[in-house]
Amino acid sequence: MHKGFILLNCDLGAEEYIVDELEQIGEVKNAYLTFGAYDVIAEIQSGDQDSFEKTIATIRKLSRVVSTMTLNVMSR
C-alpha cells in the first residue's frame, strides 16, 4: 500500500468543483477544502508507486488546477 497527499491550488472559485472531481477518483480517500497556502488537500492510497504516480498525473490534468505539491508518506 502506498499513501500520500497532494496539495492543490486552483482557479478562484473552483475549489468545490475540484473536490467533487477528486471524489470521483478511486484512489482518493479524502479531499478537503483548506484555507492558507493551498486550496485543497487530498489523501491518496494506491497499491504501488506506479499507480500512485498515475493518480497524481490524473489529478494534475484536471481542469482548473493551477499547481500541486505532492507529499509521499514514508513507510516505517
DSSP file (Angstrom, degrees, kcal/mol; ACC not computed):
  #  RESIDUE AA STRUCTURE BP1 BP2  ACC     N-H-->O    O-->H-N    N-H-->O    O-->H-N    TCO  KAPPA ALPHA  PHI   PSI    X-CA   Y-CA   Z-CA
    1    1 A M              0   0    0      0, 0.0     2,-0.4     0, 0.0    46,-0.2   0.000 360.0 360.0 360.0 130.0    0.0    0.0    0.0
    2    2 A H  E     -A   46   0A   0     44,-3.7    44,-2.9    46,-0.1     2,-0.3  -0.936 360.0-173.0-113.5 136.5    1.3    3.4   -1.0
    3    3 A K  E     +A   45   0A   0     -2,-0.4    70,-2.4    70,-0.4     2,-0.3  -0.954  14.6 139.0-131.5 147.1    0.0    6.5    0.7
    4    4 A G  E     -AB  44  72A   0     40,-2.2    40,-3.1    -2,-0.3     2,-0.4  -0.971  36.1-117.4-167.8-180.0    0.5   10.3    0.1
    5    5 A F  E     -AB  43  71A   0     66,-2.8    66,-3.5    -2,-0.3     2,-0.4  -0.961  12.5-155.8-130.7 147.6   -1.1   13.7    0.0
    6    6 A I  E     -AB  42  70A   0     36,-2.2    36,-2.3    -2,-0.4     2,-0.5  -0.995   7.5-156.1-125.6 128.3   -1.5   16.2   -2.8
    7    7 A L  E     -AB  41  69A   0     62,-3.2    62,-2.1    -2,-0.4     2,-0.4  -0.875  18.5-162.5-102.7 132.2   -1.9   19.8   -2.1
    8    8 A L  E     -AB  40  68A   0     32,-3.1    31,-2.2    -2,-0.5    32,-1.8  -0.917  20.8-161.5-124.4 141.4   -3.6   21.8   -4.9
    9    9 A N  E     + B   0  67A   0     58,-2.8    57,-2.6    -2,-0.4    58,-1.5  -0.947  27.0 178.8-108.5 140.7   -4.0   25.4   -5.9
   10   10 A C  E     - B   0  65A   0     -2,-0.4    55,-0.2    55,-0.3     3,-0.1  -0.840  35.8 -68.6-136.3 171.5   -6.9   26.0   -8.3
   11   11 A D    >   -     0   0    0     53,-2.3     3,-2.4    -2,-0.3     4,-0.2  -0.259  69.6 -83.2 -57.5 148.0   -8.7   28.8  -10.1
   12   12 A L  T 3  S+     0   0    0      1,-0.3    -1,-0.1     2,-0.1    -3,-0.0  -0.343 117.7  13.0 -55.5 125.9  -10.5   31.3   -7.9
   13   13 A G  T 3  S+     0   0    0     -3,-0.1    -1,-0.3    -2,-0.1     4,-0.3   0.412 101.1  99.4  87.5  -1.0  -14.0   29.8   -7.1
   14   14 A A    <>  +     0   0    0     -3,-2.4     4,-2.5     1,-0.2     5,-0.2   0.368  46.7 103.0 -97.7   5.1  -13.1   26.3   -8.4
   15   15 A E  H  > S+     0   0    0      1,-0.2     4,-2.2    -4,-0.2     5,-0.2   0.908  83.3  42.9 -58.5 -48.9  -12.4   24.7   -5.0
   16   16 A E  H  > S+     0   0    0     -3,-0.2     4,-2.4     1,-0.2    -1,-0.2   0.878 112.9  54.0 -68.0 -36.5  -15.7   22.8   -4.6
   17   17 A Y  H  > S+     0   0    0     -4,-0.3     4,-2.2     2,-0.2    -1,-0.2   0.923 109.0  49.0 -59.7 -45.1  -15.6   21.7   -8.3
   18   18 A I  H  X S+     0   0    0     -4,-2.5     4,-2.7     2,-0.2    -2,-0.2   0.921 110.3  49.9 -63.2 -44.9  -12.1   20.3   -7.7
   19   19 A V  H  X S+     0   0    0     -4,-2.2     4,-2.2     1,-0.2    -1,-0.2   0.916 110.2  51.1 -61.2 -42.6  -13.2   18.4   -4.5
   20   20 A D  H  < S+     0   0    0     -4,-2.4     4,-0.5     1,-0.2    -1,-0.2   0.912 111.8  47.3 -60.1 -42.7  -16.1   16.9   -6.4
   21   21 A E  H >< S+     0   0    0     -4,-2.2     3,-1.2     1,-0.2     4,-0.3   0.905 110.5  52.1 -65.1 -42.0  -13.8   15.8   -9.2
   22   22 A L  H >< S+     0   0    0     -4,-2.7     3,-1.8     1,-0.3     6,-0.3   0.876 101.3  60.7 -62.5 -38.0  -11.3   14.3   -6.7
   23   23 A E  T 3< S+     0   0    0     -4,-2.2    -1,-0.3     1,-0.3    -2,-0.2   0.667  97.5  60.8 -65.9 -15.0  -14.1   12.3   -5.0
   24   24 A Q  T <  S+     0   0    0     -3,-1.2     2,-0.6    -4,-0.5    -1,-0.3   0.534  85.1  89.8 -86.4  -7.6  -14.7   10.5   -8.3
   25   25 A I  S X  S-     0   0    0     -3,-1.8     3,-1.6    -4,-0.3    30,-0.0  -0.821  73.3-144.6 -94.8 121.0  -11.1    9.1   -8.4
   26   26 A G  T 3  S+     0   0    0     -2,-0.6    -1,-0.1     1,-0.3    19,-0.1   0.784  95.7  54.6 -57.9 -34.0  -11.0    5.7   -6.6
   27   27 A E  T 3  S+     0   0    0     24,-0.1    18,-2.6    17,-0.1     2,-0.8   0.638  86.0  93.4 -78.2 -12.9   -7.5    6.2   -5.1
   28   28 A V  E <   +C   44   0A   0     -3,-1.6    16,-0.2    -6,-0.3     3,-0.1  -0.725  49.8 177.2 -82.8 113.0   -8.6    9.5   -3.4
   29   29 A K  E     +     0   0A   0     14,-2.5     2,-0.3    -2,-0.8    -1,-0.2   0.813  66.5   5.5 -87.7 -32.8   -9.7    8.5    0.1
   30   30 A N  E     -C   43   0A   0     13,-1.0    13,-2.7     2,-0.0     2,-0.4  -0.991  58.1-170.1-149.3 147.7  -10.4   12.0    1.4
   31   31 A A  E     -C   42   0A   0     -2,-0.3     2,-0.4    11,-0.2    11,-0.2  -0.992  12.5-173.7-140.9 134.4  -10.5   15.6   -0.1
   32   32 A Y  E     -C   41   0A   0      9,-2.8     9,-2.1    -2,-0.4     2,-0.3  -0.965  25.7-127.4-132.5 142.6  -10.8   18.7    1.9
   33   33 A L  E     -C   40   0A   0     -2,-0.4     2,-0.3     7,-0.2     7,-0.3  -0.680  39.4-171.6 -77.1 141.2  -11.2   22.5    1.2
   34   34 A T        -     0   0    0      5,-2.8     2,-0.4    -2,-0.3     0, 0.0  -0.913  23.2-134.6-134.6 161.6   -8.5   24.4    3.1
   35   35 A F        +     0   0    0     -2,-0.3     2,-0.4     2,-0.0     3,-0.1  -0.926  69.3  42.7-111.1 142.0   -7.5   27.9    4.0
   36   36 A G  S    S-     0   0    0     -2,-0.4    -2,-0.1     1,-0.1     0, 0.0  -0.955 114.0 -13.2 128.7-147.3   -3.9   29.0    3.6
   37   37 A A  S    S+     0   0    0     -2,-0.4     2,-0.3     2,-0.0    -1,-0.1   0.758 127.5  44.3 -67.5 -25.7   -1.2   28.5    1.0
   38   38 A Y        -     0   0    0     -3,-0.1   -29,-0.2     1,-0.1     3,-0.1  -0.884  64.8-151.7-122.3 153.1   -3.3   25.7   -0.7
   39   39 A D  S    S+     0   0    0    -31,-2.2    -5,-2.8    -2,-0.3     2,-0.3   0.803  79.7  18.5 -90.8 -33.5   -6.9   25.5   -1.6
   40   40 A V  E     -AC   8  33A   0    -32,-1.8   -32,-3.1    -7,-0.3     2,-0.4  -0.989  57.5-162.9-141.8 144.0   -7.5   21.7   -1.5
   41   41 A I  E     -AC   7  32A   0     -9,-2.1    -9,-2.8    -2,-0.3     2,-0.4  -0.997  11.5-168.4-127.5 137.4   -5.7   18.7    0.1
   42   42 A A  E     -AC   6  31A   0    -36,-2.3   -36,-2.2    -2,-0.4     2,-0.5  -0.977  15.3-141.4-127.7 139.0   -6.4   15.1   -1.0
   43   43 A E  E     -AC   5  30A   0    -13,-2.7   -14,-2.5    -2,-0.4   -13,-1.0  -0.856  22.6-164.0 -96.9 129.1   -5.3   11.9    0.6
   44   44 A I  E     -AC   4  28A   0    -40,-3.1   -40,-2.2    -2,-0.5     2,-0.4  -0.939  12.4-178.4-119.8 135.3   -4.3    9.2   -1.8
   45   45 A Q  E     +A    3   0A   0    -18,-2.6     2,-0.3    -2,-0.4   -42,-0.2  -0.997  14.1 162.7-130.4 128.1   -3.9    5.4   -1.3
   46   46 A S  E     -A    2   0A   0    -44,-2.9   -44,-3.7    -2,-0.4     3,-0.1  -0.902  47.1-110.9-139.4 168.7   -2.8    3.1   -4.0
   47   47 A G  S    S-     0   0    0     -2,-0.3     2,-0.3   -46,-0.2   -44,-0.1   0.796  92.8  -5.3 -71.7 -29.8   -1.4   -0.4   -4.4
   48   48 A D  S  > S-     0   0    0    -46,-0.1     4,-2.1   -47,-0.1   -46,-0.1  -0.936  77.8 -90.5-156.4 174.6    2.0    0.6   -5.5
   49   49 A Q  H  > S+     0   0    0     -2,-0.3     4,-2.6     1,-0.2     5,-0.2   0.875 120.1  55.1 -62.2 -39.9    4.2    3.6   -6.5
   50   50 A D  H  > S+     0   0    0      1,-0.2     4,-2.0     2,-0.2    -1,-0.2   0.927 110.1  45.1 -61.7 -45.6    3.3    3.3  -10.2
   51   51 A S  H  > S+     0   0    0      2,-0.2     4,-2.1     1,-0.2    -1,-0.2   0.882 111.7  54.0 -64.3 -38.8   -0.4    3.5   -9.5
   52   52 A F  H  X S+     0   0    0     -4,-2.1     4,-2.2     1,-0.2    -2,-0.2   0.934 109.0  48.0 -59.6 -47.6    0.2    6.4   -7.1
   53   53 A E  H  X S+     0   0    0     -4,-2.6     4,-2.3     1,-0.2    -2,-0.2   0.870 109.8  52.2 -64.1 -38.0    2.1    8.3   -9.8
   54   54 A K  H  X S+     0   0    0     -4,-2.0     4,-2.2     2,-0.2    -1,-0.2   0.886 109.0  50.6 -65.1 -38.6   -0.7    7.7  -12.4
   55   55 A T  H  X S+     0   0    0     -4,-2.1     4,-2.3     2,-0.2    -2,-0.2   0.917 109.6  50.0 -64.5 -43.5   -3.2    9.1   -9.9
   56   56 A I  H  X S+     0   0    0     -4,-2.2     4,-2.6     1,-0.2    -2,-0.2   0.923 110.1  50.9 -60.3 -44.1   -1.1   12.2   -9.3
   57   57 A A  H  X S+     0   0    0     -4,-2.3     4,-1.2     1,-0.2    -1,-0.2   0.899 109.3  51.0 -61.1 -41.0   -0.8   12.7  -13.1
   58   58 A T  H  < S+     0   0    0     -4,-2.2     4,-0.4     1,-0.2     3,-0.4   0.919 111.6  47.4 -61.8 -44.2   -4.6   12.4  -13.4
   59   59 A I  H >< S+     0   0    0     -4,-2.3     3,-1.5     1,-0.2    -2,-0.2   0.908 107.9  54.7 -65.0 -42.6   -5.2   15.0  -10.7
   60   60 A R  H 3< S+     0   0    0     -4,-2.6    -1,-0.2     1,-0.3    -2,-0.2   0.770 104.9  55.8 -64.1 -24.6   -2.7   17.4  -12.2
   61   61 A K  T 3< S+     0   0    0     -4,-1.2    -1,-0.3    -3,-0.4    -2,-0.2   0.533  78.9 118.9 -85.4  -6.9   -4.6   17.2  -15.5
   62   62 A L  S X  S-     0   0    0     -3,-1.5     3,-1.5    -4,-0.4     2,-0.1  -0.325  74.9-106.4 -59.8 138.5   -7.9   18.3  -14.0
   63   63 A S  T 3  S+     0   0    0      1,-0.2     3,-0.1   -53,-0.0    -1,-0.1  -0.390 103.6  26.1 -64.9 145.8   -9.2   21.5  -15.5
   64   64 A R  T 3  S+     0   0    0      1,-0.3   -53,-2.3    -3,-0.1     2,-0.6   0.414  85.6 126.7  79.6   1.9   -8.9   24.5  -13.2
   65   65 A V  E <   +B   10   0A   0     -3,-1.5    -1,-0.3   -55,-0.2   -55,-0.3  -0.815  33.5 180.0 -85.2 125.1   -6.0   23.0  -11.2
   66   66 A V  E     -     0   0A   0    -57,-2.6     2,-0.3    -2,-0.6   -56,-0.2   0.874  59.8 -13.7 -93.3 -45.9   -3.2   25.7  -11.3
   67   67 A S  E     -B    9   0A   0    -58,-1.5   -58,-2.8     2,-0.0    -1,-0.4  -0.982  58.1-158.3-155.5 161.0   -0.4   23.9   -9.3
   68   68 A T  E     -B    8   0A   0     -2,-0.3     2,-0.4   -60,-0.2   -60,-0.2  -0.946   9.2-156.6-139.8 159.9    0.2   21.0   -7.0
   69   69 A M  E     -B    7   0A   0    -62,-2.1   -62,-3.2    -2,-0.3     2,-0.4  -0.982  18.4-151.5-135.0 128.6    2.6   19.7   -4.4
   70   70 A T  E     -B    6   0A   0     -2,-0.4     2,-0.5   -64,-0.2   -64,-0.2  -0.851   6.9-166.1-105.2 134.4    2.9   16.0   -3.7
   71   71 A L  E     -B    5   0A   0    -66,-3.5   -66,-2.8    -2,-0.4     2,-0.4  -0.965   8.5-155.3-119.5 113.1    3.9   14.5   -0.4
   72   72 A N  E     -B    4   0A   0     -2,-0.5     2,-0.5   -68,-0.2   -68,-0.2  -0.733  16.1-132.4 -85.9 132.2    4.8   10.9   -0.3
   73   73 A V        -     0   0    0    -70,-2.4   -70,-0.4    -2,-0.4     2,-0.4  -0.729  19.3-136.8 -84.5 129.8    4.3    9.1    3.0
   74   74 A M        -     0   0    0     -2,-0.5     2,-0.2   -72,-0.1   -72,-0.0  -0.690  14.6-126.6 -86.7 136.2    7.4    7.1    4.0
   75   75 A S              0   0    0     -2,-0.4    -1,-0.0     1,-0.1   -73,-0.0  -0.562 360.0 360.0 -79.5 148.7    6.7    3.7    5.5
   76   76 A R              0   0    0     -2,-0.2    -1,-0.1     0, 0.0    -2,-0.0   0.404 360.0 360.0-103.3 360.0    8.4    3.0    8.8
